[in-house]
Amino acid sequence: MATTRALEGRTAIVTGASRGIGRAIALLFADAGADVVLVARTQSTLDDVFEQVSRSGGRAVAVAADLGLPETPADVAARALSEFGRIDVLVNNAGGNSFMVPLADMRFSGWEKTMRLNLDSTVRMIQAVLPTMTEQASGSIINVSSVTGLRGSPLMSHYGAAKAAVISLTQSLAIELGTTGVRANALVPGWIATDLTDFLRDDEGLEHSLLDRVPMKRWGRPQEIAEGALFLAGDASSFMTGQSLILDGGLSVNP
Ligand SMILES: NC(=O)c1ccc[n+]([C@@H]2O[C@H](COP(=O)([O-])OP(=O)(O)OC[C@H]3O[C@@H](n4cnc5c(N)ncnc54)[C@H](OP(=O)(O)O)[C@@H]3O)[C@@H](O)[C@H]2O)c1
């Protein structure tokens, strides 16, 4: 629950807004006063979020589209402008990983699919909103990375590489945007309980070994990541750009 209307009058695009972390971000942003553009592939789950925002008196638009397609980001930005007239926040949250395999055995098609979703769509969304944000001389871009991008991720080298690239991209972008009024930061979750990680909770041994390395010994909640996104989106983080906000129960500092 947002305690202030920190995003009143602002428009936020949230990709992957139908479930998990993106859904929590979209609902918290709406609660903080933002008009939200909800993007994901599945119309029915997007509609649920849309209705929840509308019931609480917020404004939203649901765009059912595949971010794996190169034309989607420009369509999303155009829809945001036609509905709300401005774009203040972009959360590049859609992403994930659907397989684990040693790099030596990985099919290149799997590598490309992971890069398309986690990295290419992020780049294309940024390029789609930047003309508007620089013209407005204000904006906040939030790229969702992962602790897997902070160090080696055996069996998930594809996903880790994509998420590490997201951090580097964010740093470069922040420098390039410097004095434009547009900021870019990465949001770096640890292990969060969402559909994406269901398969890990289904395997008790695997779950135990994962949580054993987390100093707080528990899964994070989507809401806990959304609170970080709200901080990065609003004026509370006005002097912060190019940084990574790590929300991981201490995992990344455990040697
Ligand atoms: N959960 C974790 O432990 C964790 C940890 C670190 C980082 N992250 C990152 O956090 C982000 C969100 O993860 P999550 O756990 O919330 O995932 P999730 O529960 O699987 O939700 C993913 C969201 O992205 C959408 N999406 C997936 N593929 C898409 C595509 N091609 N085009 C458009 N939308 C697409 C999904 O909706 P549709 O399927 O309907 O398209 C859904 O709304 C991801 O970038 C993930 O890598 C997650």
The ligand as an ORCA input file, in Angstrom:
! r2SCAN-3c Opt
* xyz 0 1
  N      10.854    -14.564     -9.305
  C      12.126    -14.441     -9.045
  O      12.683    -15.111     -8.160
  C      12.972    -13.432     -9.811
  C      14.278    -13.203     -9.344
  C      15.073    -12.289    -10.005
  C      14.587    -11.614    -11.114
  N      13.333    -11.851    -11.565
  C      12.887    -11.125    -12.747
  O      11.728    -10.390    -12.411
  C      10.895    -10.266    -13.557
  C       9.494    -10.757    -13.228
  O       9.585    -12.092    -12.784
  P       8.344    -12.872    -12.151
  O       8.922    -13.840    -11.203
  O       7.311    -11.907    -11.703
  O       7.842    -13.672    -13.438
  P       6.415    -14.314    -13.767
  O       5.613    -14.533    -12.537
  O       6.714    -15.472    -14.665
  O       5.691    -13.170    -14.623
  C       6.253    -12.792    -15.860
  C       5.405    -11.702    -16.466
  O       5.968    -11.358    -17.749
  C       5.003    -11.570    -18.774
  N       5.687    -12.039    -19.981
  C       6.447    -13.165    -20.094
  N       6.885    -13.287    -21.349
  C       6.399    -12.205    -22.045
  C       6.485    -11.785    -23.398
  N       7.166    -12.489    -24.319
  N       5.843    -10.653    -23.764
  C       5.127     -9.949    -22.849
  N       5.021    -10.294    -21.564
  C       5.640    -11.414    -21.170
  C       4.042    -12.617    -18.173
  O       2.744    -12.603    -18.742
  P       2.333    -13.536    -20.001
  O       2.875    -14.894    -19.728
  O       0.854    -13.448    -20.043
  O       2.962    -12.876    -21.187
  C       3.980    -12.137    -16.728
  O       3.118    -11.020    -16.621
  C      11.591    -11.034    -14.669
  O      12.372    -10.155    -15.452
  C      12.492    -11.999    -13.916
  O      13.595    -12.386    -14.696
  C      12.502    -12.752    -10.936
*
